[in-house]
Amino acid sequence: MFCPFCRHPDSRVIDSRTSDDGLSIRRRRQCPECGRRFSTTETASLSVIKRNGVIEPFSREKIVAGVRKACQGRPVTDTDLAVLAQKVEETIRATGAAQIDANDIGLAILSPLRELDEVAYLRFASVYQAFDSLEDFEAAITLLRVDHHSSETPTA
């Protein structure tokens, strides 16, 4: 770690703390050359392998942008989308992989989106899973209905 003040190629860690969300570490450092102190934030890098083979850094913003299209006209807030993106990132990071296929990100989006809004889920799934017939939609809706009925508890 280069000192941002004198560019000395080393520094000493004085204090380390985990961030509130647990996804990063804040380190307080001191340069042995000039003695000045500075802070760094460290996160584990996460890369996405796109379908064309290009590798790029993971981005919550891309998840929000992609899901926002499916949520147009639905009662879904920006906060809802941010929480969804955070859930997706947590799911992906929990795998422990440093690189993940774009396809796996799409799969990780489906479950929390379904919990958030079933219509948005169907829209996203129809594009993501390449629905090409009415039967594909009917099958997805049937699964939603079956899950709906099985989660309802009968009242006595």
Phi and psi in radians as a Rosetta constraint file:
Dihedral C 1 N 2 CA 2 C 2 CIRCULARHARMONIC -1.325 0.35
Dihedral N 2 CA 2 C 2 N 3 CIRCULARHARMONIC 2.430 0.35
Dihedral C 2 N 3 CA 3 C 3 CIRCULARHARMONIC -1.155 0.35
Dihedral N 3 CA 3 C 3 N 4 CIRCULARHARMONIC 2.263 0.35
Dihedral C 3 N 4 CA 4 C 4 CIRCULARHARMONIC -1.248 0.35
Dihedral N 4 CA 4 C 4 N 5 CIRCULARHARMONIC -0.199 0.35
Dihedral C 4 N 5 CA 5 C 5 CIRCULARHARMONIC -1.698 0.35
Dihedral N 5 CA 5 C 5 N 6 CIRCULARHARMONIC -0.851 0.35
Dihedral C 5 N 6 CA 6 C 6 CIRCULARHARMONIC -2.002 0.35
Dihedral N 6 CA 6 C 6 N 7 CIRCULARHARMONIC -0.028 0.35
Dihedral C 6 N 7 CA 7 C 7 CIRCULARHARMONIC 1.160 0.35
Dihedral N 7 CA 7 C 7 N 8 CIRCULARHARMONIC 0.310 0.35
Dihedral C 7 N 8 CA 8 C 8 CIRCULARHARMONIC -1.054 0.35
Dihedral N 8 CA 8 C 8 N 9 CIRCULARHARMONIC 2.387 0.35
Dihedral C 8 N 9 CA 9 C 9 CIRCULARHARMONIC -1.353 0.35
Dihedral N 9 CA 9 C 9 N 10 CIRCULARHARMONIC 0.196 0.35
Dihedral C 9 N 10 CA 10 C 10 CIRCULARHARMONIC -2.472 0.35
Dihedral N 10 CA 10 C 10 N 11 CIRCULARHARMONIC 2.771 0.35
Dihedral C 10 N 11 CA 11 C 11 CIRCULARHARMONIC -2.671 0.35
Dihedral N 11 CA 11 C 11 N 12 CIRCULARHARMONIC 2.842 0.35
Dihedral C 11 N 12 CA 12 C 12 CIRCULARHARMONIC -1.978 0.35
Dihedral N 12 CA 12 C 12 N 13 CIRCULARHARMONIC 2.314 0.35
Dihedral C 12 N 13 CA 13 C 13 CIRCULARHARMONIC -1.386 0.35
Dihedral N 13 CA 13 C 13 N 14 CIRCULARHARMONIC 2.177 0.35
Dihedral C 13 N 14 CA 14 C 14 CIRCULARHARMONIC -1.669 0.35
Dihedral N 14 CA 14 C 14 N 15 CIRCULARHARMONIC -0.681 0.35
Dihedral C 14 N 15 CA 15 C 15 CIRCULARHARMONIC -2.650 0.35
Dihedral N 15 CA 15 C 15 N 16 CIRCULARHARMONIC 2.513 0.35
Dihedral C 15 N 16 CA 16 C 16 CIRCULARHARMONIC -2.279 0.35
Dihedral N 16 CA 16 C 16 N 17 CIRCULARHARMONIC 2.384 0.35
Dihedral C 16 N 17 CA 17 C 17 CIRCULARHARMONIC -2.444 0.35
Dihedral N 17 CA 17 C 17 N 18 CIRCULARHARMONIC 2.473 0.35
Dihedral C 17 N 18 CA 18 C 18 CIRCULARHARMONIC -1.378 0.35
Dihedral N 18 CA 18 C 18 N 19 CIRCULARHARMONIC 2.457 0.35
Dihedral C 18 N 19 CA 19 C 19 CIRCULARHARMONIC -1.192 0.35
Dihedral N 19 CA 19 C 19 N 20 CIRCULARHARMONIC 2.911 0.35
Dihedral C 19 N 20 CA 20 C 20 CIRCULARHARMONIC -1.037 0.35
Dihedral N 20 CA 20 C 20 N 21 CIRCULARHARMONIC -0.651 0.35
Dihedral C 20 N 21 CA 21 C 21 CIRCULARHARMONIC -1.453 0.35
Dihedral N 21 CA 21 C 21 N 22 CIRCULARHARMONIC -0.117 0.35
Dihedral C 21 N 22 CA 22 C 22 CIRCULARHARMONIC 1.333 0.35
Dihedral N 22 CA 22 C 22 N 23 CIRCULARHARMONIC 0.090 0.35
Dihedral C 22 N 23 CA 23 C 23 CIRCULARHARMONIC -1.684 0.35
Dihedral N 23 CA 23 C 23 N 24 CIRCULARHARMONIC -0.132 0.35
Dihedral C 23 N 24 CA 24 C 24 CIRCULARHARMONIC -2.522 0.35
Dihedral N 24 CA 24 C 24 N 25 CIRCULARHARMONIC 2.905 0.35
Dihedral C 24 N 25 CA 25 C 25 CIRCULARHARMONIC -2.158 0.35
Dihedral N 25 CA 25 C 25 N 26 CIRCULARHARMONIC 2.267 0.35
Dihedral C 25 N 26 CA 26 C 26 CIRCULARHARMONIC -1.713 0.35
Dihedral N 26 CA 26 C 26 N 27 CIRCULARHARMONIC 2.187 0.35
Dihedral C 26 N 27 CA 27 C 27 CIRCULARHARMONIC -2.062 0.35
Dihedral N 27 CA 27 C 27 N 28 CIRCULARHARMONIC 2.329 0.35
Dihedral C 27 N 28 CA 28 C 28 CIRCULARHARMONIC -1.671 0.35
Dihedral N 28 CA 28 C 28 N 29 CIRCULARHARMONIC 2.216 0.35
Dihedral C 28 N 29 CA 29 C 29 CIRCULARHARMONIC -2.172 0.35
Dihedral N 29 CA 29 C 29 N 30 CIRCULARHARMONIC 2.775 0.35
Dihedral C 29 N 30 CA 30 C 30 CIRCULARHARMONIC -2.343 0.35
Dihedral N 30 CA 30 C 30 N 31 CIRCULARHARMONIC 2.365 0.35
Dihedral C 30 N 31 CA 31 C 31 CIRCULARHARMONIC -1.420 0.35
Dihedral N 31 CA 31 C 31 N 32 CIRCULARHARMONIC 2.233 0.35
Dihedral C 31 N 32 CA 32 C 32 CIRCULARHARMONIC -1.266 0.35
Dihedral N 32 CA 32 C 32 N 33 CIRCULARHARMONIC -0.290 0.35
Dihedral C 32 N 33 CA 33 C 33 CIRCULARHARMONIC -1.463 0.35
Dihedral N 33 CA 33 C 33 N 34 CIRCULARHARMONIC -0.995 0.35
Dihedral C 33 N 34 CA 34 C 34 CIRCULARHARMONIC -1.768 0.35
Dihedral N 34 CA 34 C 34 N 35 CIRCULARHARMONIC -0.229 0.35
Dihedral C 34 N 35 CA 35 C 35 CIRCULARHARMONIC 1.436 0.35
Dihedral N 35 CA 35 C 35 N 36 CIRCULARHARMONIC -0.060 0.35
Dihedral C 35 N 36 CA 36 C 36 CIRCULARHARMONIC -1.342 0.35
Dihedral N 36 CA 36 C 36 N 37 CIRCULARHARMONIC 2.681 0.35
Dihedral C 36 N 37 CA 37 C 37 CIRCULARHARMONIC -1.893 0.35
Dihedral N 37 CA 37 C 37 N 38 CIRCULARHARMONIC 2.610 0.35
Dihedral C 37 N 38 CA 38 C 38 CIRCULARHARMONIC -2.676 0.35
Dihedral N 38 CA 38 C 38 N 39 CIRCULARHARMONIC 2.846 0.35
Dihedral C 38 N 39 CA 39 C 39 CIRCULARHARMONIC -1.969 0.35
Dihedral N 39 CA 39 C 39 N 40 CIRCULARHARMONIC 2.599 0.35
Dihedral C 39 N 40 CA 40 C 40 CIRCULARHARMONIC -2.270 0.35
Dihedral N 40 CA 40 C 40 N 41 CIRCULARHARMONIC 2.694 0.35
Dihedral C 40 N 41 CA 41 C 41 CIRCULARHARMONIC -2.109 0.35
Dihedral N 41 CA 41 C 41 N 42 CIRCULARHARMONIC 2.224 0.35
Dihedral C 41 N 42 CA 42 C 42 CIRCULARHARMONIC -2.032 0.35
Dihedral N 42 CA 42 C 42 N 43 CIRCULARHARMONIC 2.357 0.35
Dihedral C 42 N 43 CA 43 C 43 CIRCULARHARMONIC -2.324 0.35
Dihedral N 43 CA 43 C 43 N 44 CIRCULARHARMONIC 2.669 0.35
Dihedral C 43 N 44 CA 44 C 44 CIRCULARHARMONIC -1.285 0.35
Dihedral N 44 CA 44 C 44 N 45 CIRCULARHARMONIC 2.317 0.35
Dihedral C 44 N 45 CA 45 C 45 CIRCULARHARMONIC -1.304 0.35
Dihedral N 45 CA 45 C 45 N 46 CIRCULARHARMONIC 2.559 0.35
Dihedral C 45 N 46 CA 46 C 46 CIRCULARHARMONIC -2.363 0.35
Dihedral N 46 CA 46 C 46 N 47 CIRCULARHARMONIC 2.148 0.35
Dihedral C 46 N 47 CA 47 C 47 CIRCULARHARMONIC -2.012 0.35
Dihedral N 47 CA 47 C 47 N 48 CIRCULARHARMONIC 2.626 0.35
Dihedral C 47 N 48 CA 48 C 48 CIRCULARHARMONIC -1.936 0.35
Dihedral N 48 CA 48 C 48 N 49 CIRCULARHARMONIC 2.278 0.35
Dihedral C 48 N 49 CA 49 C 49 CIRCULARHARMONIC -1.690 0.35
Dihedral N 49 CA 49 C 49 N 50 CIRCULARHARMONIC 1.898 0.35
Dihedral C 49 N 50 CA 50 C 50 CIRCULARHARMONIC -1.316 0.35
Dihedral N 50 CA 50 C 50 N 51 CIRCULARHARMONIC 2.915 0.35
Dihedral C 50 N 51 CA 51 C 51 CIRCULARHARMONIC -1.033 0.35
Dihedral N 51 CA 51 C 51 N 52 CIRCULARHARMONIC -0.538 0.35
Dihedral C 51 N 52 CA 52 C 52 CIRCULARHARMONIC -1.511 0.35
Dihedral N 52 CA 52 C 52 N 53 CIRCULARHARMONIC 0.087 0.35
Dihedral C 52 N 53 CA 53 C 53 CIRCULARHARMONIC 1.636 0.35
Dihedral N 53 CA 53 C 53 N 54 CIRCULARHARMONIC -0.188 0.35
Dihedral C 53 N 54 CA 54 C 54 CIRCULARHARMONIC -1.205 0.35
Dihedral N 54 CA 54 C 54 N 55 CIRCULARHARMONIC 2.435 0.35
Dihedral C 54 N 55 CA 55 C 55 CIRCULARHARMONIC -1.905 0.35
Dihedral N 55 CA 55 C 55 N 56 CIRCULARHARMONIC 2.282 0.35
Dihedral C 55 N 56 CA 56 C 56 CIRCULARHARMONIC -2.445 0.35
Dihedral N 56 CA 56 C 56 N 57 CIRCULARHARMONIC 2.811 0.35
Dihedral C 56 N 57 CA 57 C 57 CIRCULARHARMONIC -1.142 0.35
Dihedral N 57 CA 57 C 57 N 58 CIRCULARHARMONIC 2.541 0.35
Dihedral C 57 N 58 CA 58 C 58 CIRCULARHARMONIC -1.091 0.35
Dihedral N 58 CA 58 C 58 N 59 CIRCULARHARMONIC 2.501 0.35
Dihedral C 58 N 59 CA 59 C 59 CIRCULARHARMONIC -2.456 0.35
Dihedral N 59 CA 59 C 59 N 60 CIRCULARHARMONIC 2.075 0.35
Dihedral C 59 N 60 CA 60 C 60 CIRCULARHARMONIC -1.082 0.35
Dihedral N 60 CA 60 C 60 N 61 CIRCULARHARMONIC -0.612 0.35
Dihedral C 60 N 61 CA 61 C 61 CIRCULARHARMONIC -1.045 0.35
Dihedral N 61 CA 61 C 61 N 62 CIRCULARHARMONIC -0.639 0.35
Dihedral C 61 N 62 CA 62 C 62 CIRCULARHARMONIC -1.183 0.35
Dihedral N 62 CA 62 C 62 N 63 CIRCULARHARMONIC -0.632 0.35
Dihedral C 62 N 63 CA 63 C 63 CIRCULARHARMONIC -1.117 0.35
Dihedral N 63 CA 63 C 63 N 64 CIRCULARHARMONIC -0.844 0.35
Dihedral C 63 N 64 CA 64 C 64 CIRCULARHARMONIC -1.027 0.35
Dihedral N 64 CA 64 C 64 N 65 CIRCULARHARMONIC -0.789 0.35
Dihedral C 64 N 65 CA 65 C 65 CIRCULARHARMONIC -1.090 0.35
Dihedral N 65 CA 65 C 65 N 66 CIRCULARHARMONIC -0.744 0.35
Dihedral C 65 N 66 CA 66 C 66 CIRCULARHARMONIC -1.185 0.35
Dihedral N 66 CA 66 C 66 N 67 CIRCULARHARMONIC -0.703 0.35
Dihedral C 66 N 67 CA 67 C 67 CIRCULARHARMONIC -1.343 0.35
Dihedral N 67 CA 67 C 67 N 68 CIRCULARHARMONIC -0.534 0.35
Dihedral C 67 N 68 CA 68 C 68 CIRCULARHARMONIC -0.995 0.35
Dihedral N 68 CA 68 C 68 N 69 CIRCULARHARMONIC -0.667 0.35
Dihedral C 68 N 69 CA 69 C 69 CIRCULARHARMONIC -1.066 0.35
Dihedral N 69 CA 69 C 69 N 70 CIRCULARHARMONIC -0.721 0.35
Dihedral C 69 N 70 CA 70 C 70 CIRCULARHARMONIC -1.228 0.35
Dihedral N 70 CA 70 C 70 N 71 CIRCULARHARMONIC -0.364 0.35
Dihedral C 70 N 71 CA 71 C 71 CIRCULARHARMONIC -1.695 0.35
Dihedral N 71 CA 71 C 71 N 72 CIRCULARHARMONIC 0.058 0.35
Dihedral C 71 N 72 CA 72 C 72 CIRCULARHARMONIC -1.012 0.35
Dihedral N 72 CA 72 C 72 N 73 CIRCULARHARMONIC 2.269 0.35
Dihedral C 72 N 73 CA 73 C 73 CIRCULARHARMONIC 1.393 0.35
Dihedral N 73 CA 73 C 73 N 74 CIRCULARHARMONIC 0.047 0.35
Dihedral C 73 N 74 CA 74 C 74 CIRCULARHARMONIC -1.799 0.35
Dihedral N 74 CA 74 C 74 N 75 CIRCULARHARMONIC 2.750 0.35
Dihedral C 74 N 75 CA 75 C 75 CIRCULARHARMONIC -1.380 0.35
Dihedral N 75 CA 75 C 75 N 76 CIRCULARHARMONIC 1.103 0.35
Dihedral C 75 N 76 CA 76 C 76 CIRCULARHARMONIC -2.118 0.35
Dihedral N 76 CA 76 C 76 N 77 CIRCULARHARMONIC 2.213 0.35
Dihedral C 76 N 77 CA 77 C 77 CIRCULARHARMONIC -1.626 0.35
Dihedral N 77 CA 77 C 77 N 78 CIRCULARHARMONIC 2.915 0.35
Dihedral C 77 N 78 CA 78 C 78 CIRCULARHARMONIC -1.068 0.35
Dihedral N 78 CA 78 C 78 N 79 CIRCULARHARMONIC -0.617 0.35
Dihedral C 78 N 79 CA 79 C 79 CIRCULARHARMONIC -1.117 0.35
Dihedral N 79 CA 79 C 79 N 80 CIRCULARHARMONIC -0.732 0.35
Dihedral C 79 N 80 CA 80 C 80 CIRCULARHARMONIC -1.015 0.35
Dihedral N 80 CA 80 C 80 N 81 CIRCULARHARMONIC -0.745 0.35
Dihedral C 80 N 81 CA 81 C 81 CIRCULARHARMONIC -1.176 0.35
Dihedral N 81 CA 81 C 81 N 82 CIRCULARHARMONIC -0.678 0.35
Dihedral C 81 N 82 CA 82 C 82 CIRCULARHARMONIC -1.135 0.35
Dihedral N 82 CA 82 C 82 N 83 CIRCULARHARMONIC -0.715 0.35
Dihedral C 82 N 83 CA 83 C 83 CIRCULARHARMONIC -1.138 0.35
Dihedral N 83 CA 83 C 83 N 84 CIRCULARHARMONIC -0.726 0.35
Dihedral C 83 N 84 CA 84 C 84 CIRCULARHARMONIC -1.043 0.35
Dihedral N 84 CA 84 C 84 N 85 CIRCULARHARMONIC -0.822 0.35
Dihedral C 84 N 85 CA 85 C 85 CIRCULARHARMONIC -1.078 0.35
Dihedral N 85 CA 85 C 85 N 86 CIRCULARHARMONIC -0.657 0.35
Dihedral C 85 N 86 CA 86 C 86 CIRCULARHARMONIC -1.149 0.35
Dihedral N 86 CA 86 C 86 N 87 CIRCULARHARMONIC -0.737 0.35
Dihedral C 86 N 87 CA 87 C 87 CIRCULARHARMONIC -1.065 0.35
Dihedral N 87 CA 87 C 87 N 88 CIRCULARHARMONIC -0.741 0.35
Dihedral C 87 N 88 CA 88 C 88 CIRCULARHARMONIC -1.096 0.35
Dihedral N 88 CA 88 C 88 N 89 CIRCULARHARMONIC -0.798 0.35
Dihedral C 88 N 89 CA 89 C 89 CIRCULARHARMONIC -1.078 0.35
Dihedral N 89 CA 89 C 89 N 90 CIRCULARHARMONIC -0.744 0.35
Dihedral C 89 N 90 CA 90 C 90 CIRCULARHARMONIC -1.091 0.35
Dihedral N 90 CA 90 C 90 N 91 CIRCULARHARMONIC -0.705 0.35
Dihedral C 90 N 91 CA 91 C 91 CIRCULARHARMONIC -1.080 0.35
Dihedral N 91 CA 91 C 91 N 92 CIRCULARHARMONIC -0.774 0.35
Dihedral C 91 N 92 CA 92 C 92 CIRCULARHARMONIC -1.186 0.35
Dihedral N 92 CA 92 C 92 N 93 CIRCULARHARMONIC -0.778 0.35
Dihedral C 92 N 93 CA 93 C 93 CIRCULARHARMONIC -1.130 0.35
Dihedral N 93 CA 93 C 93 N 94 CIRCULARHARMONIC -0.533 0.35
Dihedral C 93 N 94 CA 94 C 94 CIRCULARHARMONIC -1.127 0.35
Dihedral N 94 CA 94 C 94 N 95 CIRCULARHARMONIC -0.351 0.35
Dihedral C 94 N 95 CA 95 C 95 CIRCULARHARMONIC -1.240 0.35
Dihedral N 95 CA 95 C 95 N 96 CIRCULARHARMONIC -0.401 0.35
Dihedral C 95 N 96 CA 96 C 96 CIRCULARHARMONIC 1.446 0.35
Dihedral N 96 CA 96 C 96 N 97 CIRCULARHARMONIC -0.005 0.35
Dihedral C 96 N 97 CA 97 C 97 CIRCULARHARMONIC -1.406 0.35
Dihedral N 97 CA 97 C 97 N 98 CIRCULARHARMONIC 2.483 0.35
Dihedral C 97 N 98 CA 98 C 98 CIRCULARHARMONIC -1.497 0.35
Dihedral N 98 CA 98 C 98 N 99 CIRCULARHARMONIC -0.399 0.35
Dihedral C 98 N 99 CA 99 C 99 CIRCULARHARMONIC -2.248 0.35
Dihedral N 99 CA 99 C 99 N 100 CIRCULARHARMONIC 2.463 0.35
Dihedral C 99 N 100 CA 100 C 100 CIRCULARHARMONIC -2.407 0.35
Dihedral N 100 CA 100 C 100 N 101 CIRCULARHARMONIC 2.508 0.35
Dihedral C 100 N 101 CA 101 C 101 CIRCULARHARMONIC -1.234 0.35
Dihedral N 101 CA 101 C 101 N 102 CIRCULARHARMONIC 2.511 0.35
Dihedral C 101 N 102 CA 102 C 102 CIRCULARHARMONIC -0.991 0.35
Dihedral N 102 CA 102 C 102 N 103 CIRCULARHARMONIC -0.620 0.35
Dihedral C 102 N 103 CA 103 C 103 CIRCULARHARMONIC -1.035 0.35
Dihedral N 103 CA 103 C 103 N 104 CIRCULARHARMONIC -0.682 0.35
Dihedral C 103 N 104 CA 104 C 104 CIRCULARHARMONIC -1.189 0.35
Dihedral N 104 CA 104 C 104 N 105 CIRCULARHARMONIC -0.532 0.35
Dihedral C 104 N 105 CA 105 C 105 CIRCULARHARMONIC -1.170 0.35
Dihedral N 105 CA 105 C 105 N 106 CIRCULARHARMONIC -0.751 0.35
Dihedral C 105 N 106 CA 106 C 106 CIRCULARHARMONIC -1.019 0.35
Dihedral N 106 CA 106 C 106 N 107 CIRCULARHARMONIC -0.742 0.35
Dihedral C 106 N 107 CA 107 C 107 CIRCULARHARMONIC -1.110 0.35
Dihedral N 107 CA 107 C 107 N 108 CIRCULARHARMONIC -0.662 0.35
Dihedral C 107 N 108 CA 108 C 108 CIRCULARHARMONIC -1.210 0.35
Dihedral N 108 CA 108 C 108 N 109 CIRCULARHARMONIC -0.416 0.35
Dihedral C 108 N 109 CA 109 C 109 CIRCULARHARMONIC -1.330 0.35
Dihedral N 109 CA 109 C 109 N 110 CIRCULARHARMONIC -0.610 0.35
Dihedral C 109 N 110 CA 110 C 110 CIRCULARHARMONIC -0.971 0.35
Dihedral N 110 CA 110 C 110 N 111 CIRCULARHARMONIC -0.859 0.35
Dihedral C 110 N 111 CA 111 C 111 CIRCULARHARMONIC -1.122 0.35
Dihedral N 111 CA 111 C 111 N 112 CIRCULARHARMONIC -0.905 0.35
Dihedral C 111 N 112 CA 112 C 112 CIRCULARHARMONIC -1.162 0.35
Dihedral N 112 CA 112 C 112 N 113 CIRCULARHARMONIC -0.514 0.35
Dihedral C 112 N 113 CA 113 C 113 CIRCULARHARMONIC -1.210 0.35
Dihedral N 113 CA 113 C 113 N 114 CIRCULARHARMONIC -0.669 0.35
Dihedral C 113 N 114 CA 114 C 114 CIRCULARHARMONIC -1.076 0.35
Dihedral N 114 CA 114 C 114 N 115 CIRCULARHARMONIC -0.706 0.35
Dihedral C 114 N 115 CA 115 C 115 CIRCULARHARMONIC -1.157 0.35
Dihedral N 115 CA 115 C 115 N 116 CIRCULARHARMONIC -0.605 0.35
Dihedral C 115 N 116 CA 116 C 116 CIRCULARHARMONIC -1.296 0.35
Dihedral N 116 CA 116 C 116 N 117 CIRCULARHARMONIC -0.865 0.35
Dihedral C 116 N 117 CA 117 C 117 CIRCULARHARMONIC -2.807 0.35
Dihedral N 117 CA 117 C 117 N 118 CIRCULARHARMONIC 2.036 0.35
Dihedral C 117 N 118 CA 118 C 118 CIRCULARHARMONIC -1.181 0.35
Dihedral N 118 CA 118 C 118 N 119 CIRCULARHARMONIC -0.587 0.35
Dihedral C 118 N 119 CA 119 C 119 CIRCULARHARMONIC -1.184 0.35
Dihedral N 119 CA 119 C 119 N 120 CIRCULARHARMONIC -0.775 0.35
Dihedral C 119 N 120 CA 120 C 120 CIRCULARHARMONIC -1.084 0.35
Dihedral N 120 CA 120 C 120 N 121 CIRCULARHARMONIC -0.667 0.35
Dihedral C 120 N 121 CA 121 C 121 CIRCULARHARMONIC -1.022 0.35
Dihedral N 121 CA 121 C 121 N 122 CIRCULARHARMONIC -0.831 0.35
Dihedral C 121 N 122 CA 122 C 122 CIRCULARHARMONIC -1.093 0.35
Dihedral N 122 CA 122 C 122 N 123 CIRCULARHARMONIC -0.712 0.35
Dihedral C 122 N 123 CA 123 C 123 CIRCULARHARMONIC -1.072 0.35
Dihedral N 123 CA 123 C 123 N 124 CIRCULARHARMONIC -0.846 0.35
Dihedral C 123 N 124 CA 124 C 124 CIRCULARHARMONIC -1.125 0.35
Dihedral N 124 CA 124 C 124 N 125 CIRCULARHARMONIC -0.810 0.35
Dihedral C 124 N 125 CA 125 C 125 CIRCULARHARMONIC -1.096 0.35
Dihedral N 125 CA 125 C 125 N 126 CIRCULARHARMONIC -0.615 0.35
Dihedral C 125 N 126 CA 126 C 126 CIRCULARHARMONIC -1.125 0.35
Dihedral N 126 CA 126 C 126 N 127 CIRCULARHARMONIC -0.620 0.35
Dihedral C 126 N 127 CA 127 C 127 CIRCULARHARMONIC -1.423 0.35
Dihedral N 127 CA 127 C 127 N 128 CIRCULARHARMONIC -0.852 0.35
Dihedral C 127 N 128 CA 128 C 128 CIRCULARHARMONIC -1.107 0.35
Dihedral N 128 CA 128 C 128 N 129 CIRCULARHARMONIC -0.735 0.35
Dihedral C 128 N 129 CA 129 C 129 CIRCULARHARMONIC -1.671 0.35
Dihedral N 129 CA 129 C 129 N 130 CIRCULARHARMONIC 0.182 0.35
Dihedral C 129 N 130 CA 130 C 130 CIRCULARHARMONIC 0.930 0.35
Dihedral N 130 CA 130 C 130 N 131 CIRCULARHARMONIC 0.939 0.35
Dihedral C 130 N 131 CA 131 C 131 CIRCULARHARMONIC -1.030 0.35
Dihedral N 131 CA 131 C 131 N 132 CIRCULARHARMONIC 2.329 0.35
Dihedral C 131 N 132 CA 132 C 132 CIRCULARHARMONIC -2.275 0.35
Dihedral N 132 CA 132 C 132 N 133 CIRCULARHARMONIC 0.201 0.35
Dihedral C 132 N 133 CA 133 C 133 CIRCULARHARMONIC -2.671 0.35
Dihedral N 133 CA 133 C 133 N 134 CIRCULARHARMONIC 2.862 0.35
Dihedral C 133 N 134 CA 134 C 134 CIRCULARHARMONIC -1.079 0.35
Dihedral N 134 CA 134 C 134 N 135 CIRCULARHARMONIC -0.580 0.35
Dihedral C 134 N 135 CA 135 C 135 CIRCULARHARMONIC -1.084 0.35
Dihedral N 135 CA 135 C 135 N 136 CIRCULARHARMONIC -0.619 0.35
Dihedral C 135 N 136 CA 136 C 136 CIRCULARHARMONIC -1.086 0.35
Dihedral N 136 CA 136 C 136 N 137 CIRCULARHARMONIC -0.758 0.35
Dihedral C 136 N 137 CA 137 C 137 CIRCULARHARMONIC -1.136 0.35
Dihedral N 137 CA 137 C 137 N 138 CIRCULARHARMONIC -0.773 0.35
Dihedral C 137 N 138 CA 138 C 138 CIRCULARHARMONIC -1.055 0.35
Dihedral N 138 CA 138 C 138 N 139 CIRCULARHARMONIC -0.715 0.35
Dihedral C 138 N 139 CA 139 C 139 CIRCULARHARMONIC -1.121 0.35
Dihedral N 139 CA 139 C 139 N 140 CIRCULARHARMONIC -0.739 0.35
Dihedral C 139 N 140 CA 140 C 140 CIRCULARHARMONIC -1.151 0.35
Dihedral N 140 CA 140 C 140 N 141 CIRCULARHARMONIC -0.723 0.35
Dihedral C 140 N 141 CA 141 C 141 CIRCULARHARMONIC -1.163 0.35
Dihedral N 141 CA 141 C 141 N 142 CIRCULARHARMONIC -0.685 0.35
Dihedral C 141 N 142 CA 142 C 142 CIRCULARHARMONIC -1.061 0.35
Dihedral N 142 CA 142 C 142 N 143 CIRCULARHARMONIC -0.761 0.35
Dihedral C 142 N 143 CA 143 C 143 CIRCULARHARMONIC -1.064 0.35
Dihedral N 143 CA 143 C 143 N 144 CIRCULARHARMONIC -0.725 0.35
Dihedral C 143 N 144 CA 144 C 144 CIRCULARHARMONIC -1.075 0.35
Dihedral N 144 CA 144 C 144 N 145 CIRCULARHARMONIC -0.771 0.35
Dihedral C 144 N 145 CA 145 C 145 CIRCULARHARMONIC -1.126 0.35
Dihedral N 145 CA 145 C 145 N 146 CIRCULARHARMONIC -0.765 0.35
Dihedral C 145 N 146 CA 146 C 146 CIRCULARHARMONIC -1.049 0.35
Dihedral N 146 CA 146 C 146 N 147 CIRCULARHARMONIC -0.803 0.35
Dihedral C 146 N 147 CA 147 C 147 CIRCULARHARMONIC -1.137 0.35
Dihedral N 147 CA 147 C 147 N 148 CIRCULARHARMONIC -0.637 0.35
Dihedral C 147 N 148 CA 148 C 148 CIRCULARHARMONIC -1.076 0.35
Dihedral N 148 CA 148 C 148 N 149 CIRCULARHARMONIC -0.819 0.35
Dihedral C 148 N 149 CA 149 C 149 CIRCULARHARMONIC -1.218 0.35
Dihedral N 149 CA 149 C 149 N 150 CIRCULARHARMONIC -0.616 0.35
Dihedral C 149 N 150 CA 150 C 150 CIRCULARHARMONIC -1.298 0.35
Dihedral N 150 CA 150 C 150 N 151 CIRCULARHARMONIC -0.396 0.35
Dihedral C 150 N 151 CA 151 C 151 CIRCULARHARMONIC -1.539 0.35
Dihedral N 151 CA 151 C 151 N 152 CIRCULARHARMONIC -0.259 0.35
Dihedral C 151 N 152 CA 152 C 152 CIRCULARHARMONIC -1.371 0.35
Dihedral N 152 CA 152 C 152 N 153 CIRCULARHARMONIC 2.361 0.35
Dihedral C 152 N 153 CA 153 C 153 CIRCULARHARMONIC -1.756 0.35
Dihedral N 153 CA 153 C 153 N 154 CIRCULARHARMONIC 2.282 0.35
Dihedral C 153 N 154 CA 154 C 154 CIRCULARHARMONIC -1.205 0.35
Dihedral N 154 CA 154 C 154 N 155 CIRCULARHARMONIC 2.500 0.35
Dihedral C 154 N 155 CA 155 C 155 CIRCULARHARMONIC -1.722 0.35
Dihedral N 155 CA 155 C 155 N 156 CIRCULARHARMONIC 2.446 0.35
